[in-house]
Amino acid sequence: MKRIGLLSDTHGYWDERFAEYFAECDEIWHAGDIGSYEVAERLAAVKPLRAVCGNCDGGDLRQLYPVVLRFRCEEADVLIKHIGGYPGHYDRSIRASLFANPPALFVAGHSHILKVAYDRQLQCLHINPGAAGLQGWQKVRTIVRFTVEGKAFKDLEVIELR
């Protein structure tokens, strides 16, 4: 069983509550637009970090983190890409890959809109954790925590950072 802390779109902003809320997690996953090497470094100091680069990330982060990250967590196949869209409206850059080999969990960021949805067609859980940074139009910053146990995703929590 692994407890995951998930965030996206920090855009270089560090909130001390990230360390507090992710302290009980086993890993932190960042769905892109990290914004600065410092934020990535600080997250990695809290717990092991898995991340993808986003469209706003510079060359230093693009050298460290891939555009697409696919891995196994417990027994679950996970795919993370910053610009990914939503069930029924996946971005063309990932759509063919998703349909050819659907993961159990697809994580995307970019929209700054928190959304958790199950794609019945792909039999895939989709999570966009919203935006954890200050840049953007969102009124409430959000992060997500959940548990991966075997192939199951459970105990999902949305945390609003006001």
HELIX and SHEET records of a PDB file:
HELIX    1   1 GLU A   16  PHE A   22  1                                   7    
HELIX    2   2 TYR A   37  VAL A   46  1                                  10    
HELIX    3   3 GLY A   59  LEU A   64  1                                   6    
HELIX    4   4 ARG A   92  ALA A  100  1                                   9    
SHEET    1   A 5 LEU A  49  ALA A  51  0                                        
SHEET    2   A 5 GLU A  27  HIS A  30  1                                        
SHEET    3   A 5 LYS A   2  LEU A   7  1                                        
SHEET    4   A 5 ARG A 141  GLU A 149 -1                                        
SHEET    5   A 5 ALA A 152  LEU A 161 -1                                        
SHEET    1   B 5 VAL A  68  CYS A  73  0                                        
SHEET    2   B 5 ALA A  76  LYS A  81 -1                                        
SHEET    3   B 5 LEU A 105  ALA A 108  1                                        
SHEET    4   B 5 CYS A 124  PRO A 129  1                                        
SHEET    5   B 5 LEU A 114  ASP A 119 -1                                        
SHEET    1   C 2 GLY A  85  TYR A  86  0                                        
SHEET    2   C 2 HIS A  89  TYR A  90 -1                                        
END                                                                             
